[in-house]
């Protein structure tokens, strides 16, 4: 946390610190011509299916390339933890760290959810966000973060000494075991860092610790995505509810979330630039 300082301050400390920041991964060259087309196509979407994810649980869902899907608040303020996989290759899954490095700590309309190495392509593009009005608040907080990893039983055990089985990591694992018949040990290895849908988070100004505050989400709010390849999604309703006080416990009022799948006339998508797997040759300087 950079709060303990035992070293001697050098004479040129100010010169070393007060340097201009440089964006690590500028995305100016990643011209996205798709978003205007997607914003037009979404005007004609029709719902084809939906599922309800119960409180403190998780469900899987499938989306075909070219379809849209929404995660929606339906009864009360509730945070959801989202995993995404390429439906035919579970090794290709959402890479929150690289998504964060390119698009920032919190996602919204036009941002892409990138997949893991060696694939590194966009799995989905966010096409609508009813909470984009929130922006960043006075504490630096915002919604839909790719900072937090997901609440899990291991951290809960470390900090509280107790076992808790309905945190998001466990919920996501159970969903793969029950609905996709994947063995528990293998399923847990597939679970990865999430998009924290609707969660309001940031870093404290002094210690830069990850914080959460009550989500501004209300019934009717949704986050919408366009699938750029066939997807398997897994969504957990966090036991922290709106995450305004704590998570990984049964003390908080929680609500279900709805996932809906939507289609659009395919002729509206004919000019899209389809996301492709990385063409890096993968020799890593070894050949």
C-alpha positions, 0 to 999 in steps of 0.5 A: 500500500506504499504507506511504510517508508523506511528508505532514505529520501534521495536529493533528487526525489522530486525530479524522479517523481514529477515526470509526465505519465505516458499511456501504456497501451494507447488505443488510437490505432484500434479504429472501431468502425463497428459501434455506429453499425451496432448502435443502428442494429440494436434498434431492431433487436427482438428478444428470443430467450431469457433466464433468471439468475437467483440471488446468491447463485449463478447460471450459464447462458449461451449466445451466438455470434451476431446476437446481443445479450443483456444483464438486467436488474429486475427487483432491486439493486444487485451486482453481478459477476460475469465470466465469458468463454468462447463456447467451443474452446473454454481455454479462450476466456475473458481477460480482465487484466488486458481489458483493463490495461487497454480500456481502463478500470471501468467499462461502458458503451463501445468498450470491448471484452478481450480474450486471454492469450494466445487468442487476444480478440474481442469476445463482446462489445458493450453496446448500451449502458443505462448507467453511463450517466454515473461517470466517476464520482467524487471518490473516483468510484464508477460502475462495471469494473475490471479491477476486482477479481470476484469474491471467493471462499479463500479470501473469506477464509483468510480474513474471517476464518470461516467457510462461505460457499455462496461467494461468486467464485463458488457460484460460478464453479457450481454453475459449470459443474451442474449445468455443463457437467464439468468436474468440480476441480476442472470447473474451478480452474476455468473460473477467471477474473470477472466483469463486475456488472453494476458494481460501484468501485474505485481506489482510495486516494491515500492508500489506493485500496480497492473500495466498493460502495452502494451500486446506483443500479435500479430495476430496469437498468441493464448492460448490453453486449454484442457477441463477436463469437459464440459465447458461453456466459456464466453470471453470479448474483453477488452475495453482497447485494448492492455491495454497499457494506460487505460481501461473502456473507448472508447478511445482505438483501440480495435480488435476482438478475435477468439475462436476455438474448436478442437477435437482429436482422443479419443484413444489418451486420453484413459490414461489421469487422468481425473480431479475429484471433491474434495472428502473432506467430507464437514462436516467442524468439525460440525458432 
